[in-house]
Amino acid sequence: MIGGRTKLVCTIGPATVDRVDELVRAGMDVARLNFSHGMPASHSVAAGRVRAAGGERVALLADLPGPKIRLGSLAEETVSLEPGTSFALRPSDDGPGDTTGASVSYPRLATDVRPGDRILLADGAVELRVTSTSEEVQTEVMRGGDIRSHAGVSVPADRLSEPALTAADLAVLPIAVELGADYVAQSFVRRAADVRQLLDLLGPDGPPIVAKIETRAAVDDFDAICAVASAVMIARGDLGVELPYEEVPILQKQLVRRALDLGIPTIVATQMLESMISSPRPTRAEASDVANAIFDGADAIMLSGESAIGKHPILAVEAAARVARLCEEKGADHMAAGAPATARTDADALAYAAVALTEADRDVSAIACYTRSGRTARILSALRPRVPIIAFSPDAGVVRRLALIHGVQARTCMPPEGASGRLDVMAWLIGEDALLPAGSAVVLVASTAAPGTGPNLLEVVRVADRNS
């Protein structure tokens, strides 16, 4: 975890597939494989290196393509578009594109968009306005900039007639599962029914779903999406197409706050340290952007091009780590925390009691919990206690999935003999932890009940002096 509590998601790409061990040392908690790019063989290599370098400490996130439109190949590595010029989006690949136009991956684009629609290229680097449609889409460049081959083409989601799960999604989903993905990110979710459709395909033993909130429809159906997804990603790039850009910061705060109250982990993504794709240092505005996401209460921040294709991927991770660490050390008073007025379940009530103990007794240095599914750790995390949460689980998959959850340090352990032994096992494991100060207190949370019923025990133990 990059700053002790906030987690960092890094996209693996050409710049880092041979440097995964460096990313882990720099602070990567979750490795993202973007299935919109690359081939199965390259994803398999990347996944293997993540497992070798990160072990149980790093989760693997497989990001499905979704109904994402992309440009075709361009004649040059970078093509600059000037304001006021015309640019055509062609439904078929008739050769490399240039300053006059390029092919797109979505053949129905000309029938789905209308004159006056806004289209963004490369996460907003270029803005186009549709002027006419026939077999191809004619546009005027409203804001110029540089584009590359296969750059994203962002169109208002309500214009697209493509289903939520595309043929590309269905093709790569078995590959993601075979690679052992700990999470699957679903792109361009529009409603809770989209997530349920993917859940049905994955089955009860499939990886949890991260719903990417990047459409207006998803914002409108946010609570229902949170009820079926395991986490959400506030994907600001495409969200900025659906909504005026000045609304995106407000929405980020509102959605992260709402997810925190619902106990749903959040990732804030897109252009966090964008300038570091080419520069060794972030801008002051980017440092503030990372800090604000942390203060908003995000579980994680995500690097995309910065770590996938950037010139300084390790420096980008280290920069995010430095900002997060300082925010957590010096800005605790600004950190958001989930605090529903009433406990919805007995497990919620026990979690509130555990966190209250950490506030009442300043000697408490950690909360430790035993969890089979990770649920207890997630409930505790949503309350954002001032101390770390040490989660013990006999399931290595659960341990990896907890790598995404704010403030949780997850570790595998042997299952205790009988429910009554869980507190004893945790007390012994805590005593072996060299990072906990001798003499400090640790709140233990566990259960003697049947699996799935949640915790029902609290105990406070003291860390013994290891030199005695």
N, C-alpha and C positions, 0 to 999 in steps of 0.2 A: 504494500500500500504506500502511495507516494508521499503522503505527508503524515503518515501514521494512521489516518482514518479514511480520507478520500481515496478512491480507487482510480486507476488509470487504465483505459482501454486503448490499445495501440493496434493500428492496422498493419498487417504484415504485407509487404510488397517487395518489388525488386531491390529497394534500398536496404531492406532489413532481413530478407529471407536467410542470408548468411550471417546475420548478426543478432539472432534471437537471444543468445546468451547475454549479449551486452544490454539488450532491452530489459531482460529480467533483472540484471544487476542495477540498471538505472531506475527501476521501479514499476515495470509493467505488471499489472495484476490480471488483465484479460487480454488475450491475443485475438484480434478480429481477422477472420478470413473473408474477404469481400468476393463473393461468388459472381459479382458482375464483371469481374476481370479474372484473367488467368484460366488455366486448364486444370482438370482433376489431378493430373500428375504433380503439378506445382503446388496445389493445395495440400496434397498428401505429404510432400516433402516438408512444407511449412508446418503442418500439424505434427509431424514426427519430431521436428526440431523444438517445437514448443513443449511437447511432452518431455523430451530429453533434458531441456534446459530448465523448465519450470516445475516439473513433477506435479505434485498436488497443490502447489502454491499458485499456479496460473491456470485460469479457466480458458476454454476455447469457445469463441463465439463465431458461428457460421452465419453470415449475413446474406440472405437470399436476394436475388436480383429484383424481384417484384416487377410491376409494370413500369419499369424505368426506361425511358427513351434515351438513346445515345447516338451521337454522331458516328458516321463511318470513318474510314481512314482519311487523313489529310495528306496532301502532297509534301508538306514540310512539317518538321517537328512542332513548330509553333506558327500559327497563322493569326495575324493582327487584323481585326475588323474595325473600320473607321465609322464614326457616327454619320448618319445621312446616306450611307450606301445601302445597296440592296443585297440581300442574302437569301438564297433559296434552300429550302429543306426538301430533299427529294426522297420519294418512297422506295426507290430501288438504288442499288449500288452500281453506279455507272462509272466508277473510277474514283481516284482520290479527289477529295474536295480541296477548295482554295478559297480565296476571298469573296468569290461570287456565290458559293453555295457548297453543300455537302449532303451526302445521303444520311438517312436516319434509320434506326432499327425498328421503327413502328410504321408499318405500311398503311395504317388507317388514319395517319395524322391529318391528312388533307380533308378527310370527311368529318373529323372530330372537332377541329378548331374553327373559329370564325374570325372574320376581319375585326381588328381592334383588340384581339386577345394578346396578352403579354406572354412572351416566351423567354426564359432565361437559359443561357448556356454556361456550363462550367460553374455551377453553384452561384450564379449571379455575376460572374465576371463580365458577361456581355448580356445586354437586354435587347430583345427584338420585339417589334410590333407587327402582327399579321396584317398585311395589306390586301391580299387576295388568296383564294384557293382554287385550284383546278386539279391536275394530276399531282402537282407539287404545291408547297406552301411558300408564297412569296412574302418576304418580310422586309421591314426597314430597320436598320441598326440604330437604336435610340441611344444606347450607351456602348461605346466601343471598348475593346480589350482583346486579350490574347486567348486563343482556344487551342486545344490539342486534339489529336485523334481520340475518338471514343469518349469525348467529354459528354457530361450529362446534359440532356435537353429537358428542361422543367416546364411542364404545361399544367394549368389548373386541373386538379384531379377529377373534378366533376365533368370535364370535357371528355375523358377517356372512356371508351367502351370496353376496354380489356378487363377481364375478371381479376379479382384480387390475387389469386394464385395463378400464375402464368405457366405456360408450357416449360419455360426455362426453370421456374421454381420447382416444378414437379420432376424435372430431369436431374437437378442437383441435390434435391432433398435426400435421396438415399445415400448419396456420396457423403453429405454432411453427417448423417447418422453413422455411416460406416467409419468415418474418421474419428468418431467419439466426441462430437461436439457437445459441450456442456450447456450451451444455449443456442437457440436458433432465432435470428432476428428477422421479423417479417416486415418487408418494405411496403410503403404506401397503404397501410391499413386505413380503411375508411369507416369501418363499424365493427362492433364486437363479433358479429357473425363471421367476419373474415378470419378472426383469430380462432373462433370455434371450428371453422373448416380446417385450419391447419392442425389444431389439436386432434381432430378426428383422424387425420392422416398419420400423425405421429404416434397416436395410441397412448395408453396410460403410462407406458414405460419410456416414452420418448423424452427428448430434452425439453426443458422449459422454453417458453416463447418470450422474446423481447419484442413488444409491439412498437414499431417506429411511428411516432406522431409527426407526420409531415404533410397532412392534408387538413383542410378546413373541416371536412366531415369527421375526421378523427378527433379534432378538438371538441366538436359538438357532442360526440358520443364518448367522451373521455372516461367518465365514471364507469360506464358499461364495459369499456375496453379493459380498464384496470381490474374489473371483476373476473376476467377470464385470462388475462396475461399474467406472467410471472414478474415482468419488469417492463418499463417503457423507456424509449429513447426519444428525447426532444431533438429531432433532426432539423436544425434551424435553416439549413440551406434550401430545401424544397418547401419548408413551411413559409419561407420568405417570398415564394412565388404565389402561394395561395392567399397570403395576407399582406397588407402594406408593411414594409420593413420596420416602420416605427412601432408597430404593434408586437413584433416578435419578442423584444425584451420583457414586455409586460406579461405576455403569454407564458414565457419561460418561467417567470416567477410564480404565476398563478398555477401552472400545471405541476411544477415541482412541489409547490406547497400542498396542492390537493393530493398528489400521489403520496407525499409524506404522511399526511393525515390518514390515508387509506392503507398505509403500511406497504406501499408498492415501491420497489427500488427504481431509481431514475438514472439515466445517462444523458448528459448534455453534450451534443455533438455538432460538428461542422465549423470549420474555420477558427478553432480555438487559438491556434498559433500559426495562422496561415502564412505569415511572412517568413516563417522559418523553413518553408519549402526551399527558399533560396538564401535566406539570411541566417547567420549563426546566432542572432539575438532576436527575441520577440520585441514587438513594439510595446510601448507603455499601455496603449489601449488594449492590446491582447492580454497583457498581464492582468489588467483590471477585469477583463472578460472572464478569465479563469477564476479569479478571486470571487467575482459576483456569483458564478455558478456554484462555488463552494458555499458562499454565504446563503444562497438560496436554499441549500439543503440537498443538493445533488449527491447521490451515492458515488457517481463516477463522472469523469470527463473523458472525452474521446479524441484521439488524434487520428486524422485520416491521411491526407496527402503528406502531412508533416513526417509521418513515420513510414509511409508506403513508398513514396517516390522522392522525398525531400533530400537535399544535399547534406542536412545535418540532423538525421533522425535521433541519434542518441542525445545530442544537445537539446533537442526539443523535449524529450522525455525528462531530462534533468531540469529544464526550465520550468516545466509544469510541476515537477516535484518541489522546486524551491518556492514557487508561489504558494502551493498548497501547504507546505510545511509552515511558512510564515503566517498564513491565514489561520491555521489551527493553533499556532503558539500564541499569536498576538491578537487574534480577532474572535476569540471564543464568544464574546458578548454579542457578536453579529450573526452567529450561526443559527440557522433555523432548526427547529425540532418538532417532531410530531407530538401533539398533545391533545387527543380527543377528550372531550369533556367527561365522558363516561367510558368505562371498560366494556367492550362488547362481549368478551368471553372471560372465563376464569384465567386463561393464560395471559390475557391482556392485564388483568388485575395483578397477577403475580409479577409480570414484567414491570408495571408501574412501581410496585413495592420494591423491587430490586434496584431500580434506578433511584428511587427516593432514598434508599439506604446510602447510595454513593454520594448523594447531596448532604445527607445528615451527618455522615462520618467521613471527614476529609482524609482519614487514614486509608480508605478503600482505594486500592490501586487498579482493580480490574473486576469485571463480572465474568464468571466462567459458567458455561452451560453445557449440558450433555444433550445432543440432539440427533435423532435418527434421520430426520428429513430436512433439517435446516430451519424449520419454522420458528422454533424458539429464538434462535439467533436473529432472524429477521424481525421478529416482534420487538426484541430488545433494541435492535439497531434503529428502528423507526423513531424511538424515543430520544435518540442521540445523547446517550449518557456521556458524562465528561471523561469517563475512563474507557479503555479498550474492552472489547468483548472477546473472550477466548472461548471458542466453540470446539468441543470435542465430539467427534462422530466416528463410528466404526466403518462408515461408508466413504470411500475415497472420492466417489462422484459428488457426494454432498459437500465434502471439503472443498473440492474445486469450484463448485457453484457458489459457495460462500465467498470466493475471491472477489465477487462483484459487490458484496454488501458492505456498506459504510461501517468502518470501525471494527470489523470482525477479523480476528486472526484465527483461522480455522486449522485444526490439526486432527490427524487420525489417531484413534486409540483402539485398543482391544475392547470388545464388548464385555462389560462386567458380568459376573455371574449373579443373575437375579437383579430385579429392579432396585432392591434396597442397597445394592453395592455401588450405585452410580455416584453418590456423594463421596464415598470413600475413595473411589478411583480418581475423581476429579481433585480431591484434596491432595492425594499423593502426587498427581501430575503437576499440580500448581506448585507444590513444594520443590519440584525438580526444575522449575522455570527460573533460569538465572537472571532474566530480565525484570522479575518482580522484586521490589525492594524487601529485604529481610525486615520482619516486624510489621509490614503493611497488611491490611485486611483485604480479603477477596470474597465477594458475594457469590455463592454457588447456587445455581438454578438447575433443578432436575425434576424427574417424575418417577413415581412408583406405580403409576397407572398403566393401563394397557396402551400399546402403540397407537399413536394418532390422537390421544386425548389431551396432550399438552402438559406442561410442567405443573407440579403441585407442591414442590418443596423449595424452601429457601434455607440457606445456612451461611453463616459468616465464619471464615477460618482465617488464621494468622499465618503468614509465611514465616517459617522457622529460620533462625540464623544458621546459615550453611556452614559456618566456621565452628559452631559449638559441638 
